[in-house]
Amino acid sequence: MENDKLHKIRHSFSHVMAQAVKELFGPVKLGIGPATETGFYYDFDCEHRFVPEDLPLIEKKMKHITAQAQKFESREIERSKALEYFSSLGENYKVELIKDLPETEKITIYKNGNFEDLCKGPHVEHTGQLKHFKLMSIAGAYWRGSEKNPMLQRIYGVAFETKEELDEYLKRMEEAEKRDHRKVGRQLDLFSVSETVGPGLILWHPKGARIRHEIENYWKNEHFKGGYELIYTPHIGRANLWQTSGHLDFYKDSMYSPMDIDQIQYYVKPMNCPFHIQVYKSASRSYRDLPLRWAELGTVYRFEKAGVLHGLLRVRGFTQDDAHIICSPEQVEEETLRVLRFSLNIWKTFGFSEIKAYIATRPNDAVGDPSRWEEAQKSLMKAVEKEGLPYEKDEGGGAFYGPKIDLKIKDAIGREWQTTTIQFDFNLPERFDMEYTGSDGKKHRPYMIHRALLGSLERFFGVLTEHYAGNFPLWLAPVQVRILNITSNEEDYAISLKDKLLSEGIRAEADISNDTINAKIRNASSQKIPYLIVAGKKEKESGNISLRLKGNKNIFGVNTQEFISSIKKEIETKSLEPIYK
C-alpha cells in the first residue's frame, strides 16, 4: 500500500474490531484481519450469526476502545511458546498459521489493552489515533479461500485519515449503490439470473438484448472499417486441442467436465484462441497474407466459485469481444499502435475519456526468444507514448507467454475498471507450430497478439449500466421514445405517431393505458426513456408534438418531422448529449 500511515491506521482498526467482537460476543476464534485498499476486514469463527443490526453495536464498542488510547505493543515469541499460547486460547486458526511460517521467520504478537493477536504489524502508536471509520458489510469467507475449509464470517470496514475523506467515500458508495447494475437491471427489465438455469448464466431480456444488439452492431461495423474480418467458431472442441494449447495442463480447474462424443472427449471452450489458430492453419500462409486480423464475439464458459459470482461482472458464461492479430515481426509496432488507437476510439464512443495504461513486462519464467520479448515490449511502450496515455510499468508482471497492455477506464463516479487487454503470445504459435513463408522463401514463426477491447459483453454491459445509472444515450436506449395520450380521444393519434417513428427506425412505444397522464409520465420516467411525447387535443389537431424531457422540462409545438430528423441525427452520430434538453 502506497500510504504507509493509512496502512497502519487500517490494520490497527482490524485489531480494534476483533477486540470489540470478542468482548461483545463471547467465545470467538480469529482468522485473519488485514488492511485493504479502502479499509480492513476480519474473519471470525463465532456461534453468533452476525446481522447488519450488529454493526452499529460493534462500532460503538470500537469507539469506546479508541477513546481509551490503548497503546499497541509488540513482543517476539519463540515458535514453540507461540503454538502453546494460541493452543491454550483455542485459536486453532492462529496455530495453523504459525505452523505454516518458515522456521527462520520471527513470530510477533501485538497487544492493545487486554487483546493480543498474532501479527507482523505495523500499527499506530495507540488506539486514540484511530478516528474515522465505518463498518460496511458482512459476508461469508472460506478459511484460506478453500471450499474444503470452514466458512467464517467476515466483517468489512472502511477507514481514512480525515472525516472529509471518509464522508466523500461514503457518498461515492451511496451513489454506487443507486447505480448497481443488478438493481438497475431489475428496474429496467434488462436481464436476470435463474437458479433453475444455473448461477452465473445470464438471461438477456428483450430490452437488455436490444442494447446488446446495438453494441454488437457498432462493434462489428467498426471492426470491418478497421480492417478486421469476423469468424465464428464452435462452443466445444476435442480434448487434444486443449492438450496442445496447454489448457488441460494449466487451466483445467476452470474448465467444465468433458463430454464423450463418439468415444472421444470434448470440452466446452474456456477461450477462443485455439480455434482461431486452426483457421490460420487451414491453409498455407505467406508474408503477403499478413497481417491477419480476425475478430469474434465468442461465447466461452469458465468455472467460477459461487461465492465470487456477481451479477454481470463475474459470470460463468460470457461473450468475449475477442480478436487475434497474426503478423510478421516487421508489422508488430504498427499493429500494436493500430489496436491501441482502435480501442481508444471505441471507449470514446461509449463515453469513457479517463483511461490509464498498465504495461506488464517479461517475468523470470518467460517462454520465447528474449529478443522477441524486447521487440514486443518496445512496441507496447511506443504505442502508449505516441497516444500520450498515462501509464504505469509493471516490471516482470507479464504472463509467461508474453508482455501486455491493460487499459483501465474511470466511470462517472471515479471508479477504475479493467477493460482492454493487448496481449502478446509467444507460446501458442510454438505449441501449434504456426508458420508463414517469408519473402526469402523460408518458413518463419508469426507474432500473435490476443486482443479484447470491451473484455466481455456481460461485464462491459454491467459497467456501462452503472456508468450511466441506466440513463443510456439515445443510440443505446432500448426504448428511445414513448408516446403518452392524455385521453382516449388521442389513442389513434398516439398509435399513428408510434408507427411513424418505428418506420423511421426509431424505437418507440405508445402508452394508451387508462392511467392518468401524470401516472404515465412517472412510469416512463422510472424506465429512463430519453424522450416522452405527450399527445393531447392540441397536438392531435395541429399534427405537432409536445415533448416531456428529463428534469420535468416541457417543449410545446415541436414539428413532428423536425423532431424525427433531429433525433435520427442524434442516433446516427451516437451523440452522448441529447439534442432536446
N, C-alpha and C positions, 0 to 999 in steps of 0.2 A: 504494500500500500504506500502511495506516494507521500501522504501526510503522516509522519510518524506520531505526531501528537494526537491526531484524530484516531489513529490505530490504537494507541494506548487507552484513549477515552472509551472507545467502543469495546475493546477487550475487557476493560475494567467493569463496564456495565454488565457484561455477560456474567461475571462473578457475582456482582451485586444481585442480579436477577436470580441466579441459582441459590444464593443465600436466602433471599426472600421466599422463594418457593419452598425451600427446606423448612424454614421457620413456620410457614403457613400451613403446609400440607403434610407434615409428619414424615414418616419414612420415605425417602426419595433417593433413588440411585441415579448418579450423574453419568451422562455420556460425555459429549464434548461441547464446548462453548466458545467458538472463535469469533473474531471480528469479521464483518463482511464489508462490501463496498459502500453500504449506506448505514450499517449499524452492527447488529450482533444477533446471535441466537444461542440457545442451549437446548440439549436433548435430555429428556427426563424419562426415567422408568418409575412410574408412580401409579398407585392404585386409584387415586382420584383422577377422573377424566376431565381434563380442562375444557372449559366452555368460555365463549367470549366474555361472559359476565365476570369471569375470574381476573381478567386483565387489569381493570381499574383497582382491584384489591391488591394485586401484586405490585402495581405501580405505586400505590400508597405506601406499602411496606418498603419498597426500594427508596422512596423519598425519605422515609424515616432513617434508613441506613446511611444514605448520603449525607443527611443533616448531622450525623454523628462524627463525620470526618475521620472515619476509621482508617488507620494507616495500613498500606499494603507492604507486607514484609515477606521476604523470601528466605528460604534456607535450603541448602543442599542436603540430600539424604542418600544413604547407601541403598543400592538396589534391594538387598535382602530386607532391610528395615522398611523400605517403601512398600514392598509386597506385603510384609507382615502388617503394616499400619493400615493400608487400604483394605486388606482382607478382614481385619478386625472391625472395620466400619461397614462391611458388607458391600463395598464399592467394587463389584466384580468387573465392571467395565474399565475402571481405572487399573485394576490388576492386569487385565488383558493388554491394555496399552503399554504398561510398564514391561511386560514380558516381551513385547514386540520391539522395544527400543534396543538399539545396538549396545553391546556390552560396554563400549567406550563412552557412551553418552551420559552426561551428568543428569541427575534427576533432581528437580527442584520442586518445592512446594511453596505456594503463596498463601499468606494468611491475611485476612482483614476481619477485625472483631473476633467472633468465635467460629468463623468459617475458614476452612482450609481446602485447597484444591491442588491437584497435580497440574503443574503449569510451567511453561518456559518463560512466561511474561512476554514483553514488559507491561507494566501498569503505571497509572498515575501515582503520585505520592500518597494521596488519601482520598477517600470517597467524597469528601467535600468539594472536590474539583469536578465532580460529575453532576451536571445540572440539566441539560437539555435533551430529553429523550421521550420516546413514546413506544409502548408495546403495540404491535400491529396485528398479529395473527397467530393462529395455532395450526399446526399441520402434523401429519404422521411422517416418521422418517425411520427407515430400517437402520439398525445399528451397522455402521461402517458401509452403508449403501447396499447391503446384500439382502435379498429377499429370504435367504436361509436364516437370517438373524432376527432377533426380536424386534417388533415395531415399538419405537419410542415416541414420545410426544415432544414436538419441537415448538418452542415459543420464539417468535421473531420480534425484534425491536429495532428502532432506528435511533441514532444519536448524532448530534452535531455540536460544534464548538459554541455556536451562538443560538439564541432564541430565534433570530431572524432567519437563519439557515434552516432551522427545524420547521418554522412556520411555512417557509417557502416550499420545502419538501412536502409537507402535509397537504399544502394547497395543490401541488402538482399531482399527488396521489389521489386527491379527491377528484380532480379533473380526469385523471386516468381511469378512475372507476366509472365515471359517466361515459367515457369513450370505449369501455371494454367491448371488444368486438363480439363477444358472446351475448352480452346484453343488447347491443345494437342489432345483432343478427336476429335475435328473437323479436325485437320490436318491429323491425322492417321485414321480417319473414324471409330471410336470405338463405339460411342453411340450418341443418340440425344434425345431431348425432343420435343414433338409435341403439339402445342396448340390445335390441333384437338383431340388428345387423352386426354390431360389434363396436367397441370403443376405438376411437382414433380413425374411424372411417366416415368420411363426410358425405352427407346427403345434400345436394345442391337443390334448393327450391327454385321455382320459376324466376323470381326477382334476382336472386343471387346468380342463377345461371345466366340471366340476361347481362349482368355486369361482367361475368366471366367471359361471355361471348364477345363483348366489346373489347375486353382486354386482349383476348386471343386474336381477334381480327386485326387489331392495331399491331400486335406483336408480329403476326405473320406478314402483314404488308410491309412493315419496317424491315423485316429480315430479307424479303425479296428485294427491296430497294437497296439494301446493304450488301448485296451480292451473295446471299445465302440461298441454299436450296433446302426444302423440307424433306425429311424422310420419316417413315413410320416403321416401328419395329414391334415384335411380339411381346407379350407380357411374361412369357415363360421361355426358358432355354435349358438345354441338356446340361447335366452335371459337369461334363468335360469342358464346357465353355467356361464355367465358373472356376473350374480347377486350373485351367490355363491362365485365366485373369488373376488368380490368386485370392479370389473372394472366399473360396471354401477353406483356405488356409488362414486368412487373416480377418474375415468378416462374417464367418458362419453364424455366430451368435445373433447377428442382426438379420439373418435370412430366415424365411419361413420354411417349415419342414418340406422335404421333397415329396413329389408325387411320382408314382410309377406309371409310365405310358409305354406300352409295347415292351415291357420288362426293362425299360431304361429310365433312370431317374431324371426328373426335370425339377427346376427350382423357379419360383416366381422371382422376377428380376428386382434386385435392390438398386441397380444402376443401369444406365443405357449404354455406357461406353463400349462394352464388348460387342454389342450388336452393330454399332456404328463402324467398328473395326472390320467386322465381317462384310459390311457393304464395301469398304475400301478394298478388302482382299478378294472381292468377287471378280476383279479384273486386274490386268497388268496396268501399272501407273507409271507415267513419265513425268519428268520435271515440267513438261509443258502443261500437264493437268493441274499443277499446283499453283496457288493454294486451293484446297477444297474446303468449303465452309458448309457444314451440314447441321441443320437445327431440327429439333424435335420437341414437341410438347409430350414428353413420355411419362406415363404413369408408372411409378415404382412403389414397392412395398418393403418396409423395414420394420423389424420388431422394435418397439419402444416399450419400456416398462409402464404399467398402468399409472404409476404414481407421477410420471413426468408428462403424461398427455395433457394438452392444454388447448381446448378449442381448435382453432385452425393453425395455431402457432407450433404445435407439436403433435403430429398425427402418425398413423401407421401406413396410410396410403396417400400418396401425393403426386402431383404432376410437376415435374421439373421442366423449366424452360431451358432445355439443355442444348448445347451445341459443341461441336468439335471442329477445330481448325487443324488441318493437316497441311504442313508446308515444308519448304526447304529451309536450311539454315539462313540463306540469304534473305528470306522473306519474314523472318521472325520479328524483327524490330518494327517493320511497317504493320504487320498483322496485330501485334500487341497494341500499338497506338490506335489502330483502327477499332479494335474491340473496346478499348477504354472510351474512346470518343462516342462510340455507338451506345455504350452503357450510360454515359452521362446525359446523352440526348434523351434516352428513354426515361431516365429519372426526372429530368426537367419537365417532360410532357406530363408526367403524373403529379407534378407539383412539389418535388423534393429538390432543394437547392443546396442545402448544407451537407456536404459529402466529404468524407475523410478516407484516405487510403492507408492500408496496413500491408507492408511488404515483408514476407517471410522468406528467409534465405536458407542456404544449404545446411542441413544438420549433419552430425557425425556419421549417421548410419545411411547416408545417401547412396542411391544407386545411380549408375550412369557416368559418362565421361565428365570429369571436373570442368573441362573446357566448355562443354555444353551448358553446364550449370552457370558458369561465369557469363556466357553469352546471353542466356535466358534472363539472368538477374539484371544484367545491364539494360536489356530491352525493357524490363519492367520499370526500372528506375527512370530511364529516359522518357517513357510514356507518361509516367506520373508527373515528372518535372516539366515536360512540354505543356501539359494541361494545367500546370500551376496548382495542382491539388495539394492541400496539406497532407502530410503522411508521417507515419512512424515506421521505423525499420525494426523488424524482429529477427535479429541475428541468430541463425541456427534454428529458426522456428518453422521452416518449411517441412512439408511431408517428405518421407524418404525418397519419393519418386519425382519430386520437382518443386521449384520455388513458385510462389503465387502472390497475387494481389487480392486482398479482400477490401471491398468498399463497404463503409458503414454510413447510413443516412440518418439525419435527425428529423424527427417528426414535429408536428405542430406544437407539442409541449416539451420539446427539447430532449426526448429520449433517443438513444442511439440504437439502430437496428443493423445487424449484419445482413448484407444483401448479396451484391455481385461478387462472384469469385472468378478470377482468371488464373487457371492452374496449369503449369507445365507438367508434362508427364514423360519421363524417360524410361518408365518401367513397362507399360503396356506395349509400346512399339517393339521392345525387345521380346517380351513374352509371346507376342503374336507374330513375330518375325515380319513386321511391316517393312516394305521396301518400295522404292521407286527407281526408275532408270534415269541417271543424270545425263547432262549434256556430254559427258565423257564416255557414255555407253556403259558405265559401271553401275552396280547396284548400290544404293545409299539408303540409310535409315532416315525417315522423315521426322520432323518435330511434330508433336501432338499437343494441342492446347485444349484443355477442358474449359468450358465457359458457361456459367449460368448467370443471367442478368438479374432476373427477379428472384431467383432462388428456387422457390416452388410457388405455384399459383395459390395454393391454400394459405401458406404463411404470408405471402405478399398481400392477399386479399384481406387477411386479418390486420396487417399493418396499415393498409390503405383505409380500411374501415375506421380504425382508431385515429388515424391522421386527420380524417375529415369528420370524425364523430358521426358518420352516416350521411352527412350533407355532401354527397358526391357532386363533382362538377357535372354540368348538364350532359356532356357526352357520355358519361358513365352511369348517370342516374337510371335506375330500372324503369321508373315512370317519370317522364320529363314534363308532362302537362296533365293536369286533371281539370275537367270542366264541371262546374257546380251550378246546377239550375236552382233558381230561387223558388219557383212554384211549378206545379205540374204543367202549366201553360208553356214552359220553356223546355220541356223534355225533348221534343223533337229537335229543337234548335241545338241543345247540348249534344245530342247524338250526332247531328249532322256536322257539328264542329269537330267532334272526335274522329269521325270518318274522314273528314278533310285532312286533319293533322296526320292520321295514320297513312293516308295516301301519299303524303309528302315525306314519309319516312320518319315521322316524329312519334315517339312512344307516348300515346295518350290514352286516358281513361275518362269516362263520364260517370259522375256520381249522381244518379237520378233517384236516389232513395227518398223516402218520406221525411228524412231528418230536416231540421231547420238549417238555414244557410250557415248559421254560426257553428252548429254541430259539424256540418260538412267541412267547414274551414279548419276546425280543431282537429278533426280526424286526418285531413290531408296534411296539415302541418306536422302532426305526430309522425307521419310517414316520410317527412323531409322531402316532399315533392318540390322541385325548383319553382315551377310556375303554376299558379292557380288562375283559371278563368272563371269569373262569376258571370253567369248568363241570366239576366233579368228581362223585364219587359222592354226597357230602353235598348238593350243590346240586340234583342231579337228584331225589334223594329228597324234599327239602324244598320244591322249587319256588322257592327263593330263589336269589340270585346272590352271588358274591364279586367284588369289584372290585379291579383292579390299577391304581394311579394312578401318575402321574409321580413320580419320586423314590423308586421301589420301595416305595411305601406300599400296604398292603392293607386293605380293609374287608370283613369277612365278614358273612354273614347278612343281606344287604340285600333287602328285599321288592321283588320284580320290578316290580310295578305302581307302587310308590312311586318306584322308580328312573326308570321311564318318565315319570311325571308330572313329576318334578323336572327331568330333562334337557330335556323338551319346553318347560318354562318357561324354562330357560336358553337354548334355541334361539330361542324366540319373542321374548324380551326382548333378544336379541342381546348377552347379557352377555359382558363381557370377562374375567370371573373365573369359574372353574368352581365349581359348587355342591358337588361332592365334591372335596375336596383334602386 
